[in-house]
Each structure stands twice: as C-alpha cells, then as structure tokens.
Amino acid sequence: MKKIILCLAGGLLAVTIAAGLYFYSLYTPSEKTEWGVTFSHSHAEYLGFEWKPVFLDMLNDLKPKKLRLMAYWEDIEPQPNVYDFGKVAQMLAETDSRGIDVILVLGHKQPRWPECHHPGWYNDLSPEKRDEAQLNMVRNAVNYYKQFRSIKTWQVENEALFSFGADCPQTPKDLILKEMEIVRAADPRPILLTDSGELGRWVPVARLKPDIFGSTMYRVVHNPKLGYFKYPLPPAFFKIKGGIMEKMTGLESSKTIGVELQAEPWFADNMFLVPLSEQYALMNPGIFREYVDYAKEVGFSQNYLWGVEWWYWLAQKHGDWGMWEEARKVLQES
C-alpha cells in the first residue's frame, strides 16, 4: 500500500510539473517593460496634502509617461444625479498637455481603501437601485471623460471578482458586463479588467472578454493570523498563470500588464501609528529595487508603481527622498 501511495504521489507530482512547464511555455514575456505610476488624489489628501500640488510635483519631477488615475464615485456624484467631474478633469487636462498615457478607472470598486467607493446616499438605496445608480454613474463618467485624448484605456472596476476591502464583496458578473457594454457603446478605446496577482484566479476575469488584463503584484503582506509574510512565489508563478489564462480564454499574454507593483509598506494598522523604523523595514529603496527586478523577470509589458503618495510623504514630512529618487530612476528606464 505504501508503494502504491508513493507511486501515485510521484505520478501526481510529475503531472503537475509537466503541466506547469507546458503553461509556462505558452507565456511570452515582454522584452522591455514600460513603467508608470498609480496616483490616488484621495490618498494624497489622507496623508495631509492638497492633492493638486502632489500631482503636479509628481508630473514635473518624476515625469512619468504613464499614469493610472481613479474617478471615485463619492467625488464625481456627491448627490444623486449631481455631478462634479472637476478633480479628475484637472488631472486629465494636465496629462493631455504633456502627452502622458492614462488608464482611467471607472466604477464602484476602485484602488485604495476602502476599495468600494461610493457617496453616502448610496447606502440608503435598495440593491436594485444601487445597481441602477452605479450604471448611471459609469455612463455619465465615460461620456464626460471621453473628451480627454490622454486616456488610452478604460479600467472597469478594480479586482471586481476578488473580495477585499471594508464591506466590499465581489461585483456580480452581469453588472460588470453591463458596465463594459456602456463603456464600449460610448468610446472605442480598450477596456481593462484586473485581478489579484497572488490570490486571484485570472481565468474568470479574462472570460468576461476585456481587451487587456491587469494583475497586481504584492510581495510582503499582512494577514491577521500569520502576521507579515512574504509570498514564496517565484516569477514563474505569474508566467504559468498567464499561460493558463491564454490557453483557457484566448487572451494573449502580451495583453497582460501589471497595474500595481508594491512600492510602499502594507500597513496592518493606521500608518500614522506605525513607527518609521518599521515602515522602512517593510519598504526602502533596496527592497523597492528588488521588487522591480522581480517584476522585470515576470515580463509584463507595463508595470504601474504603487505608493507615490507615501514616497512624497517621506520626502515632505521626514526629509527622506530615497524612495522618490529610486522611483525616478525606474521611470527613466521606460
């Protein structure tokens, strides 16, 4: 019996290795990575800054060629059917004038805590009215923002099929498809859908037929039970997932990009309560460069750095420009 179990285990291991090698072979890494930045105006405000000076300092000093920006629902529709597109419009006017390529995120689930972003009045709606309001918001947003030529890609929702955040469940697939239909009817630019790099399954997202797929990439995270830990995943892990997705959905690996490369600490608590020494232990220029090299090995054609607001906070509040300067070097590689 013991020999039978060992044979079965060995056979299973051999099949697993063979399958991994097969899917790995299907993935075609990009020869060159283009670097960009994800910027959250609300997070800049959370850190104690007016968002616009942070945004302009980033553009003027770091000179990113690619940006991912968010149209948060609570900003653009503070009251039902009363729209204020001003903040994002100001950013897009700047990117238009500078020739910067932009991914604009539309929808309910958006980057940065609490992940599900909505105005207060949303909470008083019935489930049916919530969906109706969400679709109406997306329709109005895409029809307004499509005037800006720097937008190259529309991202619909953020990690829509991944449950994460404060009271932020998965977005129903039929609702995602309706949002995508609204965006496609309004504008021909490609649509991006995203998923967690480490925990997401990718295939269900790709089966919704986006033009581009986006993966996050976090190396050190915090779990309430495990504490801080580093994902023991080699770059091949992402390549195998990319090969599986291409084989099962037809979405070519060349259409996969990295939308969030960790370049700030993962905070298990309010960051203002975390000593600076602990923050540096979790992220510093050396660790950042290690993560950049890891992402290069994975081979996504684009990678958007995550944490510019924190770099700015270190520089302005603590006089430490190390992360900012290291990011400048990375962005100059594009």
For each residue, the residues with C-beta under 8 A, 3 or more apart:
1: 4 5
2: 5 6
3: 6 7
4: 1 7 8
5: 1 2 8 9
6: 2 3 9 10
7: 3 4 10 11
8: 4 5 11 12
9: 5 6 12 13
10: 6 7 13 14
11: 7 8 14 15
12: 8 9 15 16
13: 9 10 16 17
14: 10 11 17 18
15: 11 12 18 19
16: 12 13 19 20
17: 13 14 20 21
18: 14 15 21 22
19: 15 16 22 23
20: 16 17 23 24 236 240
21: 17 18 24 25
22: 18 19 25 26 243
23: 19 20 26 27 239 240 241 243 244 247
24: 20 21 27 236 239 240 243
25: 21 22 243
26: 22 23 242 243 246 247 253
27: 23 24 239 240 242 243 246 253 299
28: 252 253 254 299
29: 239 253 298 299 300
30: 33 254 299 300 301
31:
32: 301
33: 30 295 296 299 300 301 302 303 333 334
34: 65 66 301 302 303 334
35: 64 65 66 302 303 304 305 330 331 333 334
36: 64 65 66 67 68 101 103 302 303 304 305 331 334
37: 58 62 64 66 67 68 304 305 308 327 331
38: 67 68 69 111 259 260 304 305 306 308
39: 44 55 58 67 68 69 91 308 309
40: 43 44 70 111 112 309
41: 44 45 51 54 55 70 87 91
42: 45 46 51 70 72 75 112
43: 40 46 47 112 309
44: 39 40 41 47 49 50 51 54 55 309 312
45: 41 42 48 49 50 51
46: 42 43 309
47: 43 44 309 310 312 313
48: 45 313 317
49: 44 45 53 54 309 312 313 316
50: 44 45 53 54
51: 41 42 44 45 54 55 87
52: 55 56 90
53: 49 50 56 57
54: 41 44 49 50 51 57 58 309 312
55: 39 41 44 51 52 58 59 91 94
56: 52 53 59 60 94
57: 53 54 60 61 312
58: 37 39 54 55 61 62 64 308 312
59: 55 56 62 63 64 94 98 100
60: 56 57 63
61: 57 58 324 328
62: 37 58 59 308 324 327 328 331
63: 59 60 328 331 332
64: 35 36 37 58 59 67 100 331
65: 34 35 36 100 101 331 334
66: 34 35 36 37 100 101 102 103 302 304 334
67: 36 37 38 39 64 95 100 101 102 103 304
68: 36 37 38 39 102 103 104 105 111 155 259 304
69: 38 39 88 91 92 95 102 103 104 105
70: 40 41 42 88 104 105 110 111 112 117
71: 75 76 85 88 104 105 106 110 141 145
72: 42 75 76 110 117
73: 76 77 107 108 110 117 118 119 122 134 137
74: 77 78 117 118 119 120
75: 42 71 72 78 84 87 88
76: 71 72 73 83 84 85 88 137 140 141
77: 73 74 80 81 82 83 84 119 137 140
78: 74 75 82 84 119
79: 82 119 121
80: 77 121 133
81: 77 136
82: 77 78 79
83: 76 77 140 144
84: 75 76 77 78 87
85: 71 76 88 89 141 144 145
86: 89 90
87: 41 51 75 84 90 91
88: 69 70 71 75 76 85 91 92 104 145
89: 85 86 92 93 144 145 148
90: 52 86 87 93 94
91: 39 41 55 69 87 88 94 95
92: 69 88 89 95 96 102 104 145 148 150 151
93: 89 90 96 97 148
94: 55 56 59 90 91 97 98 100
95: 67 69 91 92 98 99 100 101 102 148 150
96: 92 93 148 149 150
97: 93 94
98: 59 94 95 150
99: 95 150
100: 59 64 65 66 67 94 95 150
101: 36 65 66 67 95 150 152
102: 66 67 68 69 92 95 148 150 151 152 153
103: 36 66 67 68 69 151 152 153 154 155 192 259 304
104: 68 69 70 71 88 92 145 151 153 154 155
105: 68 69 70 71 110 111 155 157 158
106: 71 138 141 142 154 155 156 157 179 183
107: 73 110 134 138 155 156 157 158 160 171 179
108: 73 116 117 118 134 157 171
109: 115 116 117 157 158 159 160 165 168 171
110: 70 71 72 73 105 107 115 116 117 157 158
111: 38 40 68 70 105 115 158 260
112: 40 42 43 70 115
113: 165 166
114: 117 165 166 167 168
115: 109 110 111 112 158 159 164 165 166 168
116: 108 109 110 165 166 167 168
117: 70 72 73 74 108 109 110 114
118: 73 74 108 122 123
119: 73 74 77 78 79 122
120: 74 123
121: 79 80 124 125
122: 73 118 119 125 130 133
123: 118 120
124: 121
125: 121 122 129 130 133
126: 129 130
127: 130 131
128: 131 132
129: 125 126 132 133
130: 122 125 126 127 133 134
131: 127 128 134 135 175
132: 128 129 135 136
133: 80 122 125 129 130 136 137
134: 73 107 108 130 131 137 138 175 179
135: 131 132 138 139 175 178 179 182
136: 81 132 133 139 140
137: 73 76 77 133 134 140 141
138: 106 107 134 135 141 142 156 179 182 183
139: 135 136 142 143 182 186
140: 76 77 83 136 137 143 144
141: 71 76 85 106 137 138 144 145
142: 106 138 139 145 146 154 182 183 186 187
143: 139 140 146 186
144: 83 85 89 140 141 147
145: 71 85 88 89 92 104 141 142 148 151
146: 142 143 151 186 187 189
147: 144
148: 89 92 93 95 96 102 145 151
149: 96
150: 92 95 96 98 99 100 101 102
151: 92 102 103 104 145 146 148 154 189
152: 101 102 103 189 190
153: 102 103 104 189 190 191 192 211 212
154: 103 104 106 142 151 183 187 189 190 191 192
155: 68 103 104 105 106 107 158 191 192 193 194 214 259
156: 106 107 138 160 176 179 180 183 191 192 193 210
157: 105 106 107 108 109 110 160 171 176 179 193 194
158: 105 107 109 110 111 115 155 194
159: 109 115 162 164 194 195 196 200 216
160: 107 109 156 157 170 171 176 193 194 205
161: 170 171 173 176 195 200 201 204 205
162: 159 170 195 196 199 200
163: 168 169 170
164: 115 159 168 196
165: 109 113 114 115 116 168
166: 113 114 115 116
167: 114 116
168: 109 114 115 116 163 164 165
169: 163
170: 160 161 162 163
171: 107 108 109 157 160 161 175 176
172: 175 176
173: 161 176 177 204 208
174: 177 178
175: 131 134 135 171 172 178 179
176: 156 157 160 161 171 172 173 179 180 193 208
177: 173 174 180 181 208
178: 135 174 175 181 182
179: 106 107 134 135 138 156 157 175 176 182 183
180: 156 176 177 183 184 191 208 209 210
181: 177 178 184 185
182: 135 138 139 142 178 179 185 186
183: 106 138 142 154 156 179 180 186 187 191
184: 180 181 187 188 191
185: 181 182
186: 139 142 143 146 182 183
187: 142 146 154 183 184
188: 184
189: 146 151 152 153 154
190: 152 153 154 210 211 212
191: 153 154 155 156 180 183 184 210 211 212
192: 103 153 154 155 156 210 211 212 213 214 257 259
193: 155 156 157 160 176 205 206 208 210 212 213 214
194: 155 157 158 159 160 205 213 214 215 216 259
195: 159 161 162 200 201 202 205 213 214 215 216
196: 159 162 164 199 200 215 216
197: 200 215 216 217 218 238 258
198: 216 217 218 231 233
199: 162 196
200: 159 161 162 195 196 197 205 215
201: 161 195 204 205
202: 195 205 206 213 215 241 242 244 245
203: 206 207 244 245 248 249
204: 161 173 201 207 208
205: 160 161 193 194 195 200 201 202 208 210 213
206: 193 202 203 209 210 213 245 248 249 251
207: 203 204 248 249
208: 173 176 177 180 193 204 205
209: 180 206
210: 156 180 190 191 192 193 205 206 213 251
211: 153 190 191 192 255
212: 153 190 191 192 193 255 256 257
213: 192 193 194 195 202 205 206 210 245 251 255 256 257
214: 155 192 193 194 195 256 257 258 259
215: 194 195 196 197 200 202 238 241 256 257 258 259 300
216: 159 194 195 196 197 198 258 259 260 306
217: 197 198 238 258 260 261 262 291 294 295 298 303
218: 197 198 221 231 260 262 266
219: 230 231 262 291 294
220: 228 229 230 231 262 265 266 282
221: 218 228 229 231 266
222: 227 228 229 266 267 268
223: 226 227 229
224:
225:
226: 223 229
227: 222 223 268
228: 220 221 222 266 268 282
229: 220 221 222 223 226
230: 219 220
231: 198 218 219 220 221
232:
233: 198 237 238
234: 237
235: 238 239 294 297 298 299
236: 20 24 239 240
237: 233 234 240 241
238: 197 215 217 233 235 241 242 298 300
239: 23 24 27 29 235 236 242 243 298 299
240: 20 23 24 27 236 237 243 244
241: 23 202 215 237 238 244 245
242: 26 27 202 238 239 245 246 253 256
243: 22 23 24 25 26 27 239 240 246 247 253
244: 23 202 203 240 241 247 248
245: 202 203 206 213 241 242 248 249 251 253 256
246: 26 27 242 243 249 250 251 252 253
247: 23 26 243 244
248: 203 206 207 244 245
249: 203 206 207 245 246
250: 246
251: 206 210 213 245 246 255 256
252: 28 246 255
253: 26 27 28 29 242 243 245 246 256
254: 28 30 301
255: 211 212 213 251 252
256: 212 213 214 215 242 245 251 253 300 301
257: 192 212 213 214 215 300 301 302 303 304
258: 197 214 215 216 217 261 295 298 300 302 303 304
259: 38 68 103 155 192 194 214 215 216 304
260: 38 111 216 217 218 304 306
261: 217 258 291 292 295 303 304 305 306
262: 217 218 219 220 266 283 291 306 307
263: 283 288 291 305 306 307 308 311 323 327
264: 283 306 307 309 310 311
265: 220 271 274 278 279 282 283 310
266: 218 220 221 222 228 262 282
267: 222 270 271 274
268: 222 227 228 274
269: 273 274
270: 267 273 274
271: 265 267 274 279 310
272:
273: 269 270
274: 265 267 268 269 270 271 278 279
275: 278 279
276: 279 280 318
277: 280 281
278: 265 274 275 281 282
279: 265 271 274 275 276 282 283
280: 276 277 283 284
281: 277 278 284
282: 220 228 265 266 278 279 287
283: 262 263 264 265 279 280 287 288 307 310 323
284: 280 281 287 288 322 323
285: 288 289 322 323 325 326
286: 289 290
287: 282 283 284 290 291
288: 263 283 284 285 291 292 323 326 327 330
289: 285 286 292 293 326
290: 286 287 293 294
291: 217 219 261 262 263 287 288 294 295
292: 261 288 289 295 296 330
293: 289 290 296 297
294: 217 219 235 290 291 297 298
295: 33 217 258 261 291 292 298 300 303
296: 33 292 293 299
297: 235 293 294
298: 29 217 235 238 239 258 294 295
299: 27 28 29 30 33 235 239 296
300: 29 30 33 215 238 256 257 258 295 303
301: 30 32 33 34 254 256 257
302: 33 34 35 36 66 257 258
303: 33 34 35 36 217 257 258 261 295 300
304: 35 36 37 38 66 67 68 103 257 258 259 260 261
305: 35 36 37 38 261 263 308 327 330 331
306: 38 216 260 261 262 263 264
307: 262 263 264 283 310 311 323
308: 37 38 39 58 62 263 305 311 312 327
309: 39 40 43 44 46 47 49 54 264 312 313
310: 47 264 265 271 283 307 313 314 323
311: 263 264 307 308 314 315 323 324 327
312: 44 47 49 54 57 58 308 309 315 316 324
313: 47 48 49 309 310 316 317 318
314: 310 311 317 318 320 321 322 323 324
315: 311 312 318 319 320 321 323 324
316: 49 312 313
317: 48 313 314
318: 276 313 314 315
319: 315
320: 314 315 323
321: 314 315 324 325
322: 284 285 314 325 326
323: 263 283 284 285 288 307 310 311 314 315 320 326 327
324: 61 62 311 312 314 315 321 327 328
325: 285 321 322 328 329
326: 285 288 289 322 323 329 330
327: 37 62 263 288 305 308 311 323 324 330 331
328: 61 62 63 324 325 331 332
329: 325 326 332 333
330: 35 288 292 305 326 327 333
331: 35 36 37 62 63 64 65 305 327 328 334
332: 63 328 329
333: 33 35 329 330
334: 33 34 35 36 65 66 331
